[in-house]
Amino acid sequence: MTGFGEHRTKIAGTTVTCRVRTLNHRFLDIKLRLPRPDLMTLDMAIRKRLAEVLKRGSVEITLSVESSRDAQEATAATINDKVAAGYAQACRALAKKLKLPAQALTLDALLRLPGVVGTNASQPIEEFLGGATDADIMQAAVEPALRALKKARQAEGSKLCQMLLKHLDEMEAHVDAIKALEAPEKEKARKLIIERAQDTLKLLGSLSQAATSDEFSARLREEAVFWIERRDFDEERERLAMHLKEFRKLLISPALGDASGRRLEFVQQEVLREINTLGTKAQSPPITTRTIELKTILERIREQLANVE
C-alpha cells in the first residue's frame, strides 16, 4: 500500500529529518539511506522496527542529519596535505623505477584519490550526531514518521476498502442473475439431451431389437443423467457465493492479522477457480456473458489487492 510520512526535529542541537515512503510490493523490501555508512547500529534498529510495523511493500526510508553549526562550515571540505604529498612522491618513484617519462600528477587526478579530500563524514559518530543516541533518533524522528505513514496508509486503505466492497456488490449481483437463469438453463439442457436421445433412437430404428432392449434403455438413461449432471453448475455457484461472503468478511474485519493481503489473494484465487468451472459447465450465452463480467471485475480486484498489506 502506498503512503508517505515525514518528521523533522532537533535532537541535542542536531536537526534530524526522517522521510519514509511505501509502494506496492509482494514482499517486504527495505531501502534505507543514512547520512553515513558507518551508522550500523542505527541501520539495524530502523530495519528491525520497519519489519515490526510493515509486513509487505517496497519501503524507502531516508534519514538526514544537519549540524547546528553554520551550513557552510558543516559541509566544508578539507584537504589532507600529507596524504596528497605521499601520493605524488609515490607516483614519481614509480615512474623512475619503471623508467617512464617524468610527468606531474594533475590536481584533478590527485583530488580523486582516496583520503585526499575529507568532509564532516570523517567526524566521530558521537560528534556527528551531536551527542544523540540511536534510541533518541528512533524515538524523536523515526517513530513520528512511521505514525504519519500509518495515518496516510489508513486513509488510503479506507478508500480502497470501499472500492473493493463496491466490486463485491457487482459480483454478487451477477451471481444472483446466474441463479435466476439456473432453472431455465437446466430445463433447456434436459430437453436438448432428450432430443438427442430421440434422434439417436431414430438412427438405430433399423436395429429395433437393440433399441427396445432393457439394457439399451438403461444405458441411455445413465448417459442422460451423466450429461445432465455435467451441465449442473449449482454446486459451483453456491461455492462462488460462499467465497464472496468470505472475502467480504475478511475485508471488513477489524483485525485481519498480519497476512490479511495474502489471505484475500488466496480467496480471490478460489473465486476465479469457481468462475472458470461454472462457465465451462453452463455453456449458455447469457451465463457465459455473466461469467465474463465476473472475471473482469475479479481482475480489477486482483490488481487492487497488491495494495493491501
N, C-alpha and C positions, 0 to 999 in steps of 0.2 A: 504494500500500500504506500502511495506517495505521501510525503509530508516534509515539513521544514521546521526547524527550531533553532533559535539563536539566543545567546545570552552574553552580555558584556558586563564585566565587573572589575573592581580593583581589589587586589589582594596584596597586602604588605607593600603598598606603593607601586605595585606592578599591575598593569591593565591586562586582563586575560579575556579573550573572546572565544567562545565555542559555537561553532555552526555545525549542524547535523542535518543531512538530507537523506531521505529514503526513496528508493524506486522499486518497481516490481521486480521480483526475482524468486525463482522456485525455492532456493535455499538462502541461508544467511551468509552474505558476502560483505565483509567489513573492509573498507578502505580508509585508513587512518593517517592523517597528516599532522605531524607535530613540528614545532619550530626548530627542534634539534633531534638528530637521530639517536643521541645517547640518553634520551629520557625513557629508558627501557621499563622501569617500574611503573611509570605513568601510563605507558603504552599498554602494559598488561592489565592494569587496573581498569582502563577505559574499555578494552576489549571484553573483559570479564563482565563488566556492567552491561554492555550492549547485548551480550549473549543472554543475560538475565531478563531484560525487558523486551527484546525483539526475538522473534522466532524464525522469520524469513524476510527476505528483501535485500536489495543492494543498498548498503549503508555507506555514505560518505561523511566523515566527520573530520573537521579541521579545528585545530587549537592554535591560536596565535597569542604571542606574549609581547607586550610593549613595555619597556622600562620607563620609569618615571623621569629619567634623565632627558635632556634635550634630544629630540629625534635625530638631529644631525650627528650629535656626539655618539648616540647609541648605535648608529649604523656606520660610523666612520671606519674605513679600512686602515689597517696598519701593515707596514712593510717590515719584514724581518731581514735587516741588512746582512746579518751573519749568514743566514741560510742562502741568500742570493749570491753573496760573495763566494760561498762554498761551491755552489753550482757552477759559477763562472770559472773558478780555479780548476775544478774537476774537468770541465769541458776543454780548457786549454791543455791540461796534462794529457787528456785522452787524444787530442789532435796531435800533440807532439809524439806520443807513443806510437800512434798509427801512421806517423809521417804524413799527415794531411795538411793542406794549406791552412795557415792560421786565419781564423775568421771569428770575429767578435760575436758573442751571443746577443741577439737582439733583445731589446727591452720587452717587446711583446711576448716573445718566447719565454723569457725569464719569469715574467709575471704569471705565466700559466703553470709553472712548476709547483708541485705540492709544497706547502709550508711557507711560500714566499709572501703571500697575501693572507692576512688574518682579519677576522671580524669579531663581533661580540660572541660568536659561537664558540670562541676559544676560552670564554669565561668559565669558571667553575659553575656547576649546575645551581648550587645554592645562591651564588651571586646573580646568576642569570634570572632566576625566578624571584629574586628579591626577598629571599627567605621563606617563600611559600612552599608548603609541603604538597605531596601528591594528594593527600586527603583534603587539604584546603582547596586545591583546584577542582577536585571531584565534587566537593560539596557546594562550592560557590559558583562554579561555571558549568561543569558538565551536567549535573543533575537538573538545574533550571532549564538548560537547553533541551534535555530529554523530556521534561514535563511539557515544554512548549511544543515539542514534536508530537507527543502523545495527544495533546489537545487538538492539534491540526489533523492528525490521523483519525481521531474520533469523529470530528466534524465531517470529514470525507466519508468515513465508514457509515455514518447515519444516512447520508445521501445515497451511498451505494446500496445499503440495505433496502431502502425504499424502491430503488430501481430494480433490484432482484425480485422483490415481492411483486412488483408490477408484472415482471416477466412470468412469474409463477402463476399469477391470476390468468394471464393469457393462455398458458399451457393447460391449466385446469379447465378453462372454457372449451378448449379443443378436445380434451378428454371427455367432457360431458357430451359434446357434439358426437363424438365417436360412439359413446354409449347409446345415444339415441338412434344411431344408424345401425347398431349391432343386430337387433331383431330382424329388420328388413333384409340385411345382408345375409343373415343365416338362412332366412326363408328363400332368398334368391339362390344361395348355394345349394340348398336342398332340392329345389326344383331343377336346377341345372344338372345335378347328379342323376335325378330320376329320368330326365330327358335323355341323358347319355346312356343310361342303363336300358331304356326302351329302344334306343337306336341300336344298341349292341344286340338286343334280343331279336330285332328285325333282321340284322345281318346274319344272325345264327338261325333264322327261321327254317332254313333247309335242314338244319340239324334239330328237328323238333324234339327228338327224344332227349338230347342233351340239354336243350333249352328249358324243358319242363321237368327235368330231374330235380329231386330234392337237394341233391349235392350241389348242383349248379346254382340253385336259388339261394342256398345258404351262403355259398361263396360270394355271390353277388351282393347279398346283404352285408357281409363282412367288409367288402370293398367299399360299399356305400358309407358304412359307419366310419371306416378309416379315413375316407376323404372328407367327410363332414367334420370329424374331429380335427383334422389338419387345418381346416378353414375356421375353426373355432378359436377366436382370439380373446375370449372373455377373461381367461387367466392372466394374459399379458396386460390387458387393460387395467385389471384390478391391481396388479403389481406396480404398474406405472403410477396409478393414483396413490398407492401407498408410499412409493418413493418420493413423490412430490410433497406429500404431507410431512415425510421425514425431513426433507430439505427445508421446508418452511419452519419446522420445529427447531432445527439446528440454527437457522438463520436468525430467528428472533429470540433464541435462548439467551438469557443474561450472562451465562457462564458456559462458553463453548469449550473451554480448556485450551491447552497450548497448541493443539494441532487442528484447530477449527477449519482452517483453509483446506487442509488435506482431507478432512472428513467430508467437507462439502464437495470436493473434487471427486471423491470416491462415489458419493451418492449420484453425482452428475453422470458418471460413467455407467452406473446401473440404470439410470433413466434412459440413456442412449441405447443401451442393450435392449431394453423392453420396447422402445420405439421401433428399432430395426426389426425385431421379431414380429411385432404387431403389424407393421407394414408389409412384411413378407407373407404373413398368413391371410391378411384381409383380401388382397388382390381386388380391391374395389376402388374405382376412380375417386369417389367422394372421400373415402377413408385415406387413400393414398395422398390426396391433397392435404388432409389434416396432418398426416404424419410428416409431410414435408415442412409444413408450418411449424410443427413441434421441433423438428431438427433445427430449423432456422433460429427459433427463439433459444433453444438449448445452446447453440453455438455462441450466441450473444452472452449467455450466462457463463459459459466456459471461459470466454475472454475476460469477463469481469472478475472471475474467481482468482485470477492471477493477482488481483489487488487485495485479496483477503488474506490476512495473516493467519 
